[in-house]
Amino acid sequence: MPGGLLPGAEAPNFEANTTIGRIRFHNYLGDSWSILFSHPPDLTPVCTTELGRAAKLAPEFTKRNVKMIYLSIDSVEDHLAWSKDVNAYNGEEPTEKLPFPIIEDKNRDFVIQLGMLDPAEKDEKGTPVTARVVFIFGTDKKLKLSILYPATTGRNFDDILRVILCLQLTAEKRVAIPVNWKNGDSVMVLPTIPEEEAKKLFPKGVFIKDLPSGKKYLRYTPQP
């Protein structure tokens, strides 16, 4: 199971020290969508590239009412030092400020609680290291999606942004998202919607792909 939460589970309302001070998770989330990312230790190569890309994409997430928050097993002081490296990696002034907070988890309390450990990867002490988990929560603070990357594999933040668009679109409209969809592409009409109702719901038109089975289940409509 990716991470320790199942889809539909409510985000735990934990308290934690972070680079922006002490927070209570639900208060931090407010009425936003949110993404919680976990990391192995600070000052590591793959993580630094990930945080750099996340910082570059932060305005795109903000535009879509998404808050990002990170978790790493080191101290706030380490996180602040690491933030300088991340900004320098991006070619920016090496300040301690990033457009998202990083949670302190020195005792691994949260990574254990949330099931974020990678049993296949261990540190020099033989302790499982933190996997690269992605938890996406909706405005109701319920888990909408989780992805588990091994500790050695960097995440694709451009695709995470695409997934957010998919989740928000399907939360608002009665559609599904086809393979390799990009913003602006056609979407699919849910198979549970009768033909006449679909015509009313999607005034831009419903287009059916002919199949050997003769069944009309591949129904597309321009992105609402």
VONUGU-655161 format. One record per residue (C-alpha): x, y, z; residue number from 1. Coordinates in steps of 0.25 Angstrom, whole numbers. Layout:
BEGIN
@east:X, north:Y, up:Z, num:NUM .
...
// end
This chain:
BEGIN
@east:0, north:0, up:0, num:1 .
@east:6, north:14, up:-4, num:2 .
@east:8, north:21, up:9, num:3 .
@east:0, north:18, up:22, num:4 .
@east:-13, north:25, up:18, num:5 .
@east:-24, north:19, up:9, num:6 .
@east:-31, north:28, up:-1, num:7 .
@east:-43, north:35, up:6, num:8 .
@east:-36, north:35, up:19, num:9 .
@east:-35, north:49, up:26, num:10 .
@east:-22, north:55, up:28, num:11 .
@east:-16, north:54, up:42, num:12 .
@east:-17, north:67, up:49, num:13 .
@east:-3, north:66, up:55, num:14 .
@east:5, north:78, up:61, num:15 .
@east:19, north:80, up:57, num:16 .
@east:31, north:89, up:56, num:17 .
@east:34, north:94, up:42, num:18 .
@east:42, north:105, up:35, num:19 .
@east:31, north:115, up:37, num:20 .
@east:29, north:112, up:52, num:21 .
@east:20, north:102, up:59, num:22 .
@east:7, north:98, up:51, num:23 .
@east:-5, north:89, up:53, num:24 .
@east:-7, north:82, up:40, num:25 .
@east:-22, north:85, up:38, num:26 .
@east:-20, north:99, up:41, num:27 .
@east:-9, north:101, up:31, num:28 .
@east:-17, north:94, up:20, num:29 .
@east:-29, north:103, up:22, num:30 .
@east:-39, north:102, up:10, num:31 .
@east:-28, north:98, up:0, num:32 .
@east:-24, north:86, up:-7, num:33 .
@east:-11, north:81, up:-2, num:34 .
@east:1, north:72, up:-5, num:35 .
@east:10, north:66, up:6, num:36 .
@east:23, north:61, up:1, num:37 .
@east:33, north:52, up:9, num:38 .
@east:48, north:52, up:8, num:39 .
@east:60, north:44, up:12, num:40 .
@east:70, north:53, up:20, num:41 .
@east:73, north:68, up:16, num:42 .
@east:85, north:72, up:8, num:43 .
@east:84, north:60, up:-2, num:44 .
@east:85, north:61, up:-17, num:45 .
@east:72, north:56, up:-22, num:46 .
@east:64, north:63, up:-12, num:47 .
@east:71, north:76, up:-15, num:48 .
@east:67, north:75, up:-29, num:49 .
@east:52, north:72, up:-25, num:50 .
@east:51, north:84, up:-16, num:51 .
@east:57, north:93, up:-26, num:52 .
@east:47, north:89, up:-37, num:53 .
@east:36, north:90, up:-27, num:54 .
@east:40, north:104, up:-23, num:55 .
@east:40, north:108, up:-38, num:56 .
@east:26, north:102, up:-40, num:57 .
@east:21, north:108, up:-27, num:58 .
@east:13, north:119, up:-34, num:59 .
@east:6, north:109, up:-43, num:60 .
@east:1, north:101, up:-30, num:61 .
@east:-3, north:114, up:-23, num:62 .
@east:-11, north:118, up:-35, num:63 .
@east:-19, north:105, up:-34, num:64 .
@east:-21, north:107, up:-19, num:65 .
@east:-11, north:96, up:-15, num:66 .
@east:-2, north:97, up:-3, num:67 .
@east:11, north:89, up:-3, num:68 .
@east:17, north:84, up:10, num:69 .
@east:30, north:76, up:12, num:70 .
@east:34, north:66, up:22, num:71 .
@east:49, north:62, up:25, num:72 .
@east:55, north:55, up:37, num:73 .
@east:65, north:66, up:40, num:74 .
@east:63, north:78, up:49, num:75 .
@east:58, north:92, up:45, num:76 .
@east:72, north:97, up:46, num:77 .
@east:76, north:87, up:36, num:78 .
@east:64, north:90, up:27, num:79 .
@east:68, north:105, up:27, num:80 .
@east:82, north:102, up:23, num:81 .
@east:77, north:92, up:12, num:82 .
@east:68, north:103, up:7, num:83 .
@east:80, north:112, up:4, num:84 .
@east:85, north:101, up:-5, num:85 .
@east:72, north:99, up:-12, num:86 .
@east:71, north:113, up:-15, num:87 .
@east:86, north:113, up:-20, num:88 .
@east:83, north:101, up:-29, num:89 .
@east:72, north:109, up:-35, num:90 .
@east:81, north:120, up:-38, num:91 .
@east:74, north:129, up:-28, num:92 .
@east:80, north:137, up:-16, num:93 .
@east:83, north:126, up:-5, num:94 .
@east:73, north:130, up:5, num:95 .
@east:66, north:121, up:16, num:96 .
@east:53, north:124, up:10, num:97 .
@east:45, north:115, up:1, num:98 .
@east:31, north:116, up:-4, num:99 .
@east:26, north:104, up:5, num:100 .
@east:30, north:99, up:19, num:101 .
@east:38, north:87, up:23, num:102 .
@east:34, north:79, up:35, num:103 .
@east:44, north:75, up:45, num:104 .
@east:43, north:60, up:48, num:105 .
@east:56, north:57, up:56, num:106 .
@east:50, north:45, up:63, num:107 .
@east:43, north:39, up:50, num:108 .
@east:30, north:40, up:58, num:109 .
@east:22, north:45, up:45, num:110 .
@east:28, north:36, up:35, num:111 .
@east:25, north:24, up:44, num:112 .
@east:11, north:29, up:46, num:113 .
@east:8, north:32, up:32, num:114 .
@east:15, north:19, up:27, num:115 .
@east:26, north:26, up:19, num:116 .
@east:38, north:17, up:21, num:117 .
@east:44, north:9, up:9, num:118 .
@east:47, north:-5, up:14, num:119 .
@east:56, north:-8, up:2, num:120 .
@east:66, north:4, up:5, num:121 .
@east:73, north:5, up:18, num:122 .
@east:83, north:15, up:24, num:123 .
@east:97, north:12, up:29, num:124 .
@east:91, north:8, up:43, num:125 .
@east:81, north:-2, up:36, num:126 .
@east:69, north:7, up:38, num:127 .
@east:59, north:8, up:27, num:128 .
@east:60, north:21, up:20, num:129 .
@east:48, north:30, up:16, num:130 .
@east:42, north:27, up:3, num:131 .
@east:38, north:38, up:-6, num:132 .
@east:23, north:38, up:-3, num:133 .
@east:13, north:48, up:-10, num:134 .
@east:0, north:50, up:-2, num:135 .
@east:-11, north:59, up:-9, num:136 .
@east:-22, north:64, up:0, num:137 .
@east:-35, north:71, up:-5, num:138 .
@east:-41, north:83, up:1, num:139 .
@east:-49, north:73, up:10, num:140 .
@east:-35, north:69, up:16, num:141 .
@east:-38, north:55, up:10, num:142 .
@east:-27, north:47, up:3, num:143 .
@east:-30, north:47, up:-12, num:144 .
@east:-17, north:41, up:-17, num:145 .
@east:-4, north:35, up:-12, num:146 .
@east:9, north:31, up:-20, num:147 .
@east:20, north:24, up:-14, num:148 .
@east:34, north:25, up:-21, num:149 .
@east:46, north:18, up:-15, num:150 .
@east:56, north:27, up:-8, num:151 .
@east:66, north:26, up:-20, num:152 .
@east:56, north:31, up:-31, num:153 .
@east:52, north:46, up:-33, num:154 .
@east:38, north:50, up:-35, num:155 .
@east:32, north:57, up:-47, num:156 .
@east:27, north:70, up:-42, num:157 .
@east:21, north:74, up:-55, num:158 .
@east:12, north:61, up:-55, num:159 .
@east:8, north:64, up:-41, num:160 .
@east:3, north:77, up:-45, num:161 .
@east:-4, north:70, up:-57, num:162 .
@east:-10, north:61, up:-46, num:163 .
@east:-15, north:72, up:-38, num:164 .
@east:-22, north:78, up:-50, num:165 .
@east:-29, north:64, up:-53, num:166 .
@east:-33, north:63, up:-38, num:167 .
@east:-39, north:77, up:-38, num:168 .
@east:-46, north:75, up:-52, num:169 .
@east:-52, north:62, up:-48, num:170 .
@east:-57, north:67, up:-34, num:171 .
@east:-65, north:78, up:-41, num:172 .
@east:-69, north:71, up:-54, num:173 .
@east:-75, north:58, up:-57, num:174 .
@east:-63, north:53, up:-66, num:175 .
@east:-52, north:44, up:-66, num:176 .
@east:-37, north:47, up:-71, num:177 .
@east:-31, north:38, up:-82, num:178 .
@east:-17, north:33, up:-83, num:179 .
@east:-6, north:44, up:-85, num:180 .
@east:-16, north:55, up:-83, num:181 .
@east:-11, north:69, up:-83, num:182 .
@east:-18, north:82, up:-80, num:183 .
@east:-27, north:86, up:-91, num:184 .
@east:-29, north:72, up:-97, num:185 .
@east:-42, north:65, up:-98, num:186 .
@east:-48, north:57, up:-86, num:187 .
@east:-57, north:45, up:-85, num:188 .
@east:-71, north:45, up:-81, num:189 .
@east:-74, north:35, up:-70, num:190 .
@east:-80, north:22, up:-75, num:191 .
@east:-91, north:24, up:-64, num:192 .
@east:-97, north:36, up:-71, num:193 .
@east:-108, north:33, up:-81, num:194 .
@east:-107, north:38, up:-95, num:195 .
@east:-118, north:49, up:-94, num:196 .
@east:-113, north:54, up:-81, num:197 .
@east:-99, north:55, up:-86, num:198 .
@east:-104, north:64, up:-98, num:199 .
@east:-109, north:73, up:-88, num:200 .
@east:-97, north:73, up:-78, num:201 .
@east:-87, north:75, up:-89, num:202 .
@east:-92, north:85, up:-99, num:203 .
@east:-79, north:85, up:-107, num:204 .
@east:-83, north:72, up:-112, num:205 .
@east:-80, north:57, up:-109, num:206 .
@east:-72, north:49, up:-119, num:207 .
@east:-72, north:34, up:-119, num:208 .
@east:-61, north:25, up:-124, num:209 .
@east:-66, north:13, up:-132, num:210 .
@east:-61, north:0, up:-127, num:211 .
@east:-62, north:-14, up:-132, num:212 .
@east:-70, north:-18, up:-120, num:213 .
@east:-81, north:-8, up:-125, num:214 .
@east:-82, north:-2, up:-111, num:215 .
@east:-82, north:13, up:-109, num:216 .
@east:-73, north:14, up:-97, num:217 .
@east:-62, north:22, up:-102, num:218 .
@east:-69, north:36, up:-101, num:219 .
@east:-61, north:49, up:-102, num:220 .
@east:-64, north:63, up:-100, num:221 .
@east:-56, north:76, up:-100, num:222 .
@east:-50, north:80, up:-87, num:223 .
@east:-61, north:87, up:-79, num:224 .
// end
